[in-house]
Amino acid sequence: MNPTLYRYIQKSVSRQQRIRGEQFSPEQFEKEVKIKEVEVLHLFKEIFFVLIGVASAGFGLKGFLLPNSFIDGGVTGISLITAEITQIPFSVLLVLINLPFLALGFRSISKQFALRSVVAIVLLALAVHYINYPIITSDKLLIAVFGGFFLGAGIGLAIRGGAVLDGTEVLAVFVGRKTSLTIGDVILIFNVIIFAFGAYVFSVEVALYAMLTYLAASKTVDFVVDGVEEYIGVTIISEFSEEIRLAIIENLGRGCTLYAGKKGFAKRGESLKETDIVYSLITRLELSKLQTEIDKIDPQAFIVMHMVKDARGGMIKKRPLKH
């Protein structure tokens, strides 16, 4: 880490220590500094993802979709249609139409997630309004495919950074908890309505190209973040399994299961060391938070992740996401 930043972290921990009126031993102080260092490094990484996501989404909109009056799904599609009808600037509509969805996210997901999303969407609106992206092509097929690609890449990178550029995902998560519909089902229904309205306002051809744009964007999002509608099964093998278990329960609000296991890396005749294996299910939006918590406790922990298409029972969909 940069020495200047490291000294700043040390001063920050010392200041918090004085405010709380606590006295840390040298070991405790170094542990607190290490925790703060992990938080700062992860924050920088997430900010980087959001900024690159905003730049990519802005390029997809300004370089492909907007100049050619193309539409997309989600809140972006609603903003594009409304801008075409009312002549209100797209950047203004993008923020205004997203606000109700972000207010829902503020209540149902977390304050930090909602605030990050507000900042990301405002940055996207400013990028679209002020940055002069080059207009790449006038070919309709290329516009639909590559406009959707860059827009989807931007949305996916923002999700990796713990934010969203389109409030549709927030609505889908909320409805998915209240009904038997999956997040993918909600997004699909929402977009079918938008495309039908686009066909009525513009033409069937525009709506068909919009569907192609949406498919390109959604597949790109899947490629970047492996799908927001899928749960991720996380297996963690660490000597600090109890601390990790408590972090998952207390800091993420998720449940977990402990498996009794043995470490298999040993020579013939040597006894195998027993260890508890932590298993938990989280969503993609919680992944960066989980990685941060694990790195605070054991940066050398062995972590295996796999996609889970569906899950029922336990604490699934019963607790709000925390980030």
TIGU-961560 format. One record per residue (C-alpha): residue number from 1; residue in one letter; x, y, z. Coordinates in steps of 0.001 Angstrom, whole numbers, plus 500000, padded with zeros to 6 digits. Each point is the difference from the previous one (the first is absolute). Layout:
N
[node NUM,'A',[X,Y,Z]]
...
This chain:
323
[node 1,'M',[500000,500000,500000]]
[node 2,'N',[501051,503593,499398]]
[node 3,'P',[501939,501236,503088]]
[node 4,'T',[498042,503277,500122]]
[node 5,'L',[496692,498145,499932]]
[node 6,'Y',[501247,497545,502632]]
[node 7,'R',[500956,502878,502329]]
[node 8,'Y',[496584,501551,499427]]
[node 9,'I',[498354,496705,501014]]
[node 10,'Q',[502118,499848,503149]]
[node 11,'K',[498984,503556,500917]]
[node 12,'S',[496353,499167,499316]]
[node 13,'V',[500130,496966,502310]]
[node 14,'S',[501749,502064,502697]]
[node 15,'R',[497328,502701,499713]]
[node 16,'Q',[497190,497434,500318]]
[node 17,'Q',[501792,498510,502997]]
[node 18,'R',[500114,503399,501734]]
[node 19,'I',[496332,500713,499172]]
[node 20,'R',[498903,496663,501501]]
[node 21,'G',[502299,500490,502981]]
[node 22,'E',[501614,496593,499469]]
[node 23,'Q',[503568,498891,500527]]
[node 24,'F',[501320,497481,497457]]
[node 25,'S',[502987,497769,500524]]
[node 26,'P',[502525,500106,497119]]
[node 27,'E',[498550,496713,498694]]
[node 28,'Q',[496426,501310,500149]]
[node 29,'F',[501028,503244,498326]]
[node 30,'E',[501656,498139,497111]]
[node 31,'K',[496903,497810,499646]]
[node 32,'E',[497762,503090,499797]]
[node 33,'V',[502339,501576,497438]]
[node 34,'K',[499904,496815,497935]]
[node 35,'I',[496186,499944,500072]]
[node 36,'K',[499818,503643,498938]]
[node 37,'E',[502581,499343,497271]]
[node 38,'V',[497873,497189,498550]]
[node 39,'E',[496906,502225,500063]]
[node 40,'V',[501802,502839,498211]]
[node 41,'L',[501502,497739,497326]]
[node 42,'H',[496635,498388,499291]]
[node 43,'L',[498340,503425,499884]]
[node 44,'F',[502521,501201,497411]]
[node 45,'K',[499416,496866,497924]]
[node 46,'E',[496225,500441,500125]]
[node 47,'I',[500271,503705,499078]]
[node 48,'F',[502168,499006,497043]]
[node 49,'F',[497384,497487,498808]]
[node 50,'V',[497227,502603,500265]]
[node 51,'L',[501979,502659,498105]]
[node 52,'I',[500939,497615,497195]]
[node 53,'G',[496383,498808,499902]]
[node 54,'V',[498723,503572,499667]]
[node 55,'A',[502466,500692,497175]]
[node 56,'S',[499000,496818,498149]]
[node 57,'A',[496246,500565,500401]]
[node 58,'G',[500382,503619,498917]]
[node 59,'F',[501860,498888,496890]]
[node 60,'G',[497288,497487,499152]]
[node 61,'L',[497299,502638,500392]]
[node 62,'K',[501683,503038,498445]]
[node 63,'G',[502065,498201,497390]]
[node 64,'F',[497313,497600,498767]]
[node 65,'L',[496436,500203,501353]]
[node 66,'L',[499144,503673,500552]]
[node 67,'P',[501181,501450,496656]]
[node 68,'N',[497957,497370,498130]]
[node 69,'S',[496815,500155,502134]]
[node 70,'F',[500411,496414,501209]]
[node 71,'I',[498471,498794,503258]]
[node 72,'D',[500901,497389,502569]]
[node 73,'G',[498220,498244,502844]]
[node 74,'G',[499694,501039,503617]]
[node 75,'V',[500076,503560,501306]]
[node 76,'T',[502424,500904,497224]]
[node 77,'G',[497372,498996,497434]]
[node 78,'I',[497280,501994,501763]]
[node 79,'S',[502304,503040,500085]]
[node 80,'L',[500831,499653,496301]]
[node 81,'I',[496316,499735,498994]]
[node 82,'T',[498987,502913,502244]]
[node 83,'A',[502850,502174,498703]]
[node 84,'E',[498903,499313,496429]]
[node 85,'I',[496373,500916,500765]]
[node 86,'T',[500453,502997,502321]]
[node 87,'Q',[503388,501372,498884]]
[node 88,'I',[501100,500076,503648]]
[node 89,'P',[503753,499255,500153]]
[node 90,'F',[500714,496309,500396]]
[node 91,'S',[502536,500672,502784]]
[node 92,'V',[497325,501721,502110]]
[node 93,'L',[497458,497233,499440]]
[node 94,'L',[502546,497306,500827]]
[node 95,'V',[500421,501402,503509]]
[node 96,'L',[496331,500884,500618]]
[node 97,'I',[498543,496658,498868]]
[node 98,'N',[502582,498044,501979]]
[node 99,'L',[499263,501840,503260]]
[node 100,'P',[496905,497959,501015]]
[node 101,'F',[501863,496750,499390]]
[node 102,'L',[502999,501203,502015]]
[node 103,'A',[497691,501086,502827]]
[node 104,'L',[498695,496414,499971]]
[node 105,'G',[503582,498743,500101]]
[node 106,'F',[500727,502341,502920]]
[node 107,'R',[497211,498321,501978]]
[node 108,'S',[500268,496384,498849]]
[node 109,'I',[503709,499476,499331]]
[node 110,'S',[502257,502464,501854]]
[node 111,'K',[500775,503678,500365]]
[node 112,'Q',[503549,499614,498766]]
[node 113,'F',[498888,498091,496904]]
[node 114,'A',[497367,502641,499181]]
[node 115,'L',[502430,502894,500499]]
[node 116,'R',[502619,498360,497785]]
[node 117,'S',[497369,499460,497327]]
[node 118,'V',[498866,503632,500186]]
[node 119,'V',[503583,501171,499523]]
[node 120,'A',[500550,497553,497118]]
[node 121,'I',[496811,501044,498182]]
[node 122,'V',[500741,503711,500458]]
[node 123,'L',[503514,499413,498624]]
[node 124,'L',[498496,498180,497007]]
[node 125,'A',[497593,502887,499376]]
[node 126,'L',[502885,502494,500170]]
[node 127,'A',[502118,497838,497674]]
[node 128,'V',[497198,499797,497418]]
[node 129,'H',[499321,503729,500242]]
[node 130,'Y',[503536,501384,499969]]
[node 131,'I',[502357,497455,498401]]
[node 132,'N',[500168,500136,496202]]
[node 133,'Y',[500173,496300,499200]]
[node 134,'P',[500632,499329,496303]]
[node 135,'I',[497089,498647,497946]]
[node 136,'I',[501329,496659,498806]]
[node 137,'T',[497599,498736,497333]]
[node 138,'S',[496575,500451,498422]]
[node 139,'D',[499524,496305,499207]]
[node 140,'K',[496928,498888,501939]]
[node 141,'L',[501225,496487,500731]]
[node 142,'L',[503357,501234,501308]]
[node 143,'I',[498249,502649,502080]]
[node 144,'A',[497716,497428,501632]]
[node 145,'V',[502763,497469,500693]]
[node 146,'F',[502868,502232,501080]]
[node 147,'G',[497830,502629,501667]]
[node 148,'G',[498540,497204,502113]]
[node 149,'F',[503464,498543,500580]]
[node 150,'F',[501548,503181,501402]]
[node 151,'L',[496870,500856,501983]]
[node 152,'G',[499873,496492,501482]]
[node 153,'A',[503717,500088,500812]]
[node 154,'G',[499469,503262,501846]]
[node 155,'I',[497069,498634,501994]]
[node 156,'G',[501952,496854,500848]]
[node 157,'L',[503102,501887,501148]]
[node 158,'A',[497872,502299,502157]]
[node 159,'I',[498448,496926,501652]]
[node 160,'R',[503519,498694,500657]]
[node 161,'G',[500578,503308,501764]]
[node 162,'G',[496925,499577,502184]]
[node 163,'A',[497669,502363,498107]]
[node 164,'V',[497494,499934,497137]]
[node 165,'L',[499562,502289,496998]]
[node 166,'D',[496429,498875,499409]]
[node 167,'G',[497390,499772,502754]]
[node 168,'T',[498259,497041,498359]]
[node 169,'E',[502245,497582,501876]]
[node 170,'V',[498959,501539,503324]]
[node 171,'L',[496307,499624,499143]]
[node 172,'A',[500601,496427,498856]]
[node 173,'V',[501763,499076,503261]]
[node 174,'F',[497135,501523,502023]]
[node 175,'V',[497223,498296,497995]]
[node 176,'G',[501924,496720,499993]]
[node 177,'R',[499968,499969,503803]]
[node 178,'K',[496272,500641,500154]]
[node 179,'T',[498904,497531,497297]]
[node 180,'S',[500995,496691,498464]]
[node 181,'L',[501444,501788,496956]]
[node 182,'T',[503744,499960,499444]]
[node 183,'I',[501919,503218,499428]]
[node 184,'G',[500438,499011,496356]]
[node 185,'D',[496218,499547,499623]]
[node 186,'V',[499293,503477,501421]]
[node 187,'I',[502552,501682,497737]]
[node 188,'L',[498619,498154,496962]]
[node 189,'I',[496382,501031,500731]]
[node 190,'F',[501084,503588,500633]]
[node 191,'N',[501875,500157,496700]]
[node 192,'V',[497219,498371,497955]]
[node 193,'I',[497748,502888,501084]]
[node 194,'I',[502660,502537,498997]]
[node 195,'F',[500568,498392,496590]]
[node 196,'A',[496261,499852,499331]]
[node 197,'F',[499724,503706,500797]]
[node 198,'G',[503028,500684,497791]]
[node 199,'A',[498315,498190,497117]]
[node 200,'Y',[496881,502160,500498]]
[node 201,'V',[501899,503319,500243]]
[node 202,'F',[502602,499360,497308]]
[node 203,'S',[499641,496879,497880]]
[node 204,'V',[500189,496234,500217]]
[node 205,'E',[503449,500139,498399]]
[node 206,'V',[501312,502278,502763]]
[node 207,'A',[498548,497653,502631]]
[node 208,'L',[501654,496997,498349]]
[node 209,'Y',[503368,501736,499953]]
[node 210,'A',[499398,500950,503647]]
[node 211,'M',[499552,496314,500840]]
[node 212,'L',[503299,499253,498290]]
[node 213,'T',[501659,502789,501983]]
[node 214,'Y',[498544,498619,503213]]
[node 215,'L',[501203,496466,499234]]
[node 216,'A',[503509,501262,499272]]
[node 217,'A',[500013,502058,503201]]
[node 218,'S',[498602,497223,502210]]
[node 219,'K',[502445,497403,498683]]
[node 220,'T',[502863,502414,500587]]
[node 221,'V',[498824,500585,503554]]
[node 222,'D',[499932,496212,500481]]
[node 223,'F',[503550,499805,498652]]
[node 224,'V',[501263,502738,502307]]
[node 225,'V',[498249,499032,503238]]
[node 226,'D',[498706,496461,499346]]
[node 227,'G',[496404,501117,500425]]
[node 228,'V',[498411,502044,502779]]
[node 229,'E',[497098,497564,500276]]
[node 230,'E',[502184,497082,501073]]
[node 231,'Y',[501099,499201,503502]]
[node 232,'I',[503641,499231,500581]]
[node 233,'G',[500988,497066,502169]]
[node 234,'V',[503187,500834,501896]]
[node 235,'T',[502173,497384,501700]]
[node 236,'I',[502677,501444,502313]]
[node 237,'I',[502816,497970,501516]]
[node 238,'S',[501948,501897,502637]]
[node 239,'E',[501538,499561,503427]]
[node 240,'F',[497837,502955,501062]]
[node 241,'S',[496685,498373,499095]]
[node 242,'E',[498258,501204,503176]]
[node 243,'E',[500889,503648,499337]]
[node 244,'I',[498843,499657,496388]]
[node 245,'R',[496755,498355,501123]]
[node 246,'L',[499266,502902,502333]]
[node 247,'A',[500858,502559,497315]]
[node 248,'I',[497534,498382,497567]]
[node 249,'I',[497236,499976,502602]]
[node 250,'E',[500618,503376,501634]]
[node 251,'N',[501348,502157,497149]]
[node 252,'L',[498179,498545,496991]]
[node 253,'G',[496849,498768,501712]]
[node 254,'R',[500302,496633,498227]]
[node 255,'G',[499885,496465,501306]]
[node 256,'C',[502714,497408,499580]]
[node 257,'T',[500740,496338,500625]]
[node 258,'L',[503126,498450,501523]]
[node 259,'Y',[501322,496695,498680]]
[node 260,'A',[502458,497996,502054]]
[node 261,'G',[502936,499285,497731]]
[node 262,'K',[503673,499151,499843]]
[node 263,'K',[502766,501686,498064]]
[node 264,'G',[501203,497462,497457]]
[node 265,'F',[503456,501430,499274]]
[node 266,'A',[502225,497644,501982]]
[node 267,'K',[502574,497347,499261]]
[node 268,'R',[499400,496286,500418]]
[node 269,'G',[499799,499085,503664]]
[node 270,'E',[499430,503549,501241]]
[node 271,'S',[496778,500787,501830]]
[node 272,'L',[497538,502288,498274]]
[node 273,'K',[499160,503262,501736]]
[node 274,'E',[496317,500423,500800]]
[node 275,'T',[498314,503229,498928]]
[node 276,'D',[496504,501459,499697]]
[node 277,'I',[498861,500854,496468]]
[node 278,'V',[497636,502974,499670]]
[node 279,'Y',[497333,499931,497289]]
[node 280,'S',[497612,502851,499249]]
[node 281,'L',[497711,501318,497242]]
[node 282,'I',[500217,503654,498999]]
[node 283,'T',[498964,502147,497039]]
[node 284,'R',[502363,501624,497531]]
[node 285,'L',[499336,503404,501576]]
[node 286,'E',[501353,498669,503315]]
[node 287,'L',[503115,498385,498549]]
[node 288,'S',[502354,502970,500378]]
[node 289,'K',[498853,500470,503607]]
[node 290,'L',[500649,496323,500806]]
[node 291,'Q',[503464,500148,498431]]
[node 292,'T',[500776,503075,502073]]
[node 293,'E',[498916,498296,503217]]
[node 294,'I',[502024,496862,499241]]
[node 295,'D',[503122,502017,499108]]
[node 296,'K',[499734,501814,503322]]
[node 297,'I',[500153,496675,501843]]
[node 298,'D',[502121,497714,497792]]
[node 299,'P',[501367,501188,496637]]
[node 300,'Q',[501367,496468,499414]]
[node 301,'A',[496605,498299,500337]]
[node 302,'F',[499178,497476,497272]]
[node 303,'I',[496731,501046,498346]]
[node 304,'V',[497985,498067,497408]]
[node 305,'M',[496983,501613,498304]]
[node 306,'H',[497375,498500,497738]]
[node 307,'M',[496727,501171,498508]]
[node 308,'V',[496739,498813,501555]]
[node 309,'K',[497005,500246,497680]]
[node 310,'D',[497390,499837,502739]]
[node 311,'A',[499754,499617,503763]]
[node 312,'R',[497144,499619,502453]]
[node 313,'G',[499574,499996,503756]]
[node 314,'G',[502260,501130,502794]]
[node 315,'M',[500791,503720,500003]]
[node 316,'I',[499749,500364,496211]]
[node 317,'K',[498041,503138,499012]]
[node 318,'K',[499111,500675,503629]]
[node 319,'R',[502657,502558,500842]]
[node 320,'P',[500914,503219,498175]]
[node 321,'L',[503243,500133,498101]]
[node 322,'K',[502689,501894,501844]]
[node 323,'H',[502897,501711,498328]]
